[in-house]
Amino acid sequence: MWRRSVATGYMCFGCRSGGPKGFPGFHAMPSCSVPAIPAGKITALQAMGIWRRHFEKRGVTETEHSCNYIIAHLLGAKTVESLERGKLTEFLSREKVEQVWKLCTRRLSRMPVQYVIEEWDFRDLTLKMKPPVFIPRPETEELVDLVLTDLQKKAGTGGDTQHTCLEVGCGSGAISLSLLKSLPQLKAIALDKCQAAVNLTMENALRLGLDDRLQIYHIDVMKDVETLLSLCRPISVLVSNPPYLFSEDMASLEPEVFRFEDHAALDGGKDGLQVIRQILTLSPQILSNHGRVYLEVDPRHPLLIQPWVEAHVEGLHYMETRHDITGRPRFCILQKEKSLGDRELCLGLRN
Ligand SMILES: C[S@@+](CC[C@H](N)C(=O)[O-])C[C@H]1O[C@@H](n2cnc3c(N)ncnc32)[C@H](O)[C@@H]1O
């Protein structure tokens, strides 16, 4: 049984899309009074009850799920549902009680539960999580599905099966590692401007035994263009869940996100398109012919991206917008087409 965020979309232990969400007073650190550790013996179920009530009193979100995931983790399972029968009503050792208090106190400070238990599930992978590296969200699993479906379709129609994928902004490695796990022929290059993300992707790749088909680079796509172009091409698939929040929405983030996750993973500039524009500008130089770009974006973005690409990026064709399971336009697919220059060159060569 896999750990899932409670709500769909980004409404998970603090979220970033779906519009700004006000949180009164989130800039102030809460007073973290912690319930006293009971003197006598207690069961896991009783400990969960104490902490659930305390979280509710202190305004911590997702109280039930937070308690459940912390207790399950400490008892060696992913979810309380998958624990052995009777485990929840057994008395906890003193050491376990202290661990419950330690982890729940972290959650009380509004640390996301994924950082508290230091791991999370993404598709069929369990990934190590470390602050401030971005916690993968459920809709990104849909982005991976889009890429997989297209690549599997190509393989099914006898197309090329030797693909190389580039991921811009790999975070914990969720996207690249999922693709590598599902496609044994695939090779991937993952890059991020954050050293902690590069390290975490490497750690997750090694833990999952997927490091032999993955190259990881510490590259800032806004600045290290020459390095990027020399190391990362030709590529048949460019995938990215870039920072895409509008800067003005940053102030409305849940405390879990605002205090603990890297702002550079979220803030996409004034219109949320700063990194996206750079990716699209570089794409024709990075992609092989008919190579595709798959982007996760804010629902307001597809209508801005399409005309911008048509006006500014020669050789890149906006193919389609895809919606997430809640019906919001969240994914853009573009394809490299021969530019005028290429066509003229071909004609010139033929003559
Ligand atoms: C929204 S997170 C996505 C992380 C991961 N792909 C996922 O879906 O869980 C965006 C990532 O892009 C990285 N990033 C932001 N600006 C970047 C830039 N200019 N160059 C490279 N990476 C960048 C951040 O460090 C962060 O890890």
The ligand as an SDF file (V2000), in Angstrom:
LIG
                    3D

 27 29  0  0  0  0  0  0  0  0999 V2000
    8.8820   22.3780   -8.7850 C   0  0  0  0  0  0  0  0  0  0  0  0
   10.4580   21.7260   -8.4610 S   0  0  0  0  0  0  0  0  0  0  0  0
   10.3290   20.1590   -9.2910 C   0  0  0  0  0  0  0  0  0  0  0  0
   11.2110   19.0830   -8.7290 C   0  0  0  0  0  0  0  0  0  0  0  0
   10.9530   17.6960   -9.3150 C   0  0  0  0  0  0  0  0  0  0  0  0
   11.1110   17.6810  -10.7330 N   0  0  0  0  0  0  0  0  0  0  0  0
    9.5470   17.2460   -8.9630 C   0  0  0  0  0  0  0  0  0  0  0  0
    8.6580   17.3180   -9.8050 O   0  0  0  0  0  0  0  0  0  0  0  0
    9.3540   16.8140   -7.8270 O   0  0  0  0  0  0  0  0  0  0  0  0
   11.4880   22.6940   -9.5230 C   0  0  0  0  0  0  0  0  0  0  0  0
   12.9560   22.3430   -9.4880 C   0  0  0  0  0  0  0  0  0  0  0  0
   13.6250   23.1790  -10.4340 O   0  0  0  0  0  0  0  0  0  0  0  0
   14.8500   23.6120   -9.8920 C   0  0  0  0  0  0  0  0  0  0  0  0
   15.2110   24.8710  -10.5390 N   0  0  0  0  0  0  0  0  0  0  0  0
   14.6780   26.1060  -10.3600 C   0  0  0  0  0  0  0  0  0  0  0  0
   15.2690   27.0100  -11.1430 N   0  0  0  0  0  0  0  0  0  0  0  0
   16.2070   26.3420  -11.8650 C   0  0  0  0  0  0  0  0  0  0  0  0
   17.1690   26.7430  -12.8390 C   0  0  0  0  0  0  0  0  0  0  0  0
   17.2810   28.0230  -13.2090 N   0  0  0  0  0  0  0  0  0  0  0  0
   18.0010   25.8180  -13.3610 N   0  0  0  0  0  0  0  0  0  0  0  0
   17.8860   24.5120  -12.9560 C   0  0  0  0  0  0  0  0  0  0  0  0
   17.0120   24.0820  -12.0350 N   0  0  0  0  0  0  0  0  0  0  0  0
   16.1710   24.9730  -11.4910 C   0  0  0  0  0  0  0  0  0  0  0  0
   14.5850   23.7560   -8.4000 C   0  0  0  0  0  0  0  0  0  0  0  0
   15.7770   23.7320   -7.6630 O   0  0  0  0  0  0  0  0  0  0  0  0
   13.6500   22.5830   -8.1500 C   0  0  0  0  0  0  0  0  0  0  0  0
   14.3600   21.4400   -7.7630 O   0  0  0  0  0  0  0  0  0  0  0  0
  1  2  1  0
  2  3  1  0
  2 10  1  0
  3  4  1  0
  4  5  1  0
  5  6  1  0
  5  7  1  0
  7  8  2  0
  7  9  1  0
 10 11  1  0
 11 12  1  0
 11 26  1  0
 12 13  1  0
 13 14  1  0
 13 24  1  0
 14 15  1  0
 14 23  1  0
 15 16  2  0
 16 17  1  0
 17 18  1  0
 17 23  2  0
 18 19  1  0
 18 20  2  0
 20 21  1  0
 21 22  2  0
 22 23  1  0
 24 25  1  0
 24 26  1  0
 26 27  1  0
M  CHG  2   2   1   9  -1
M  END
$$$$
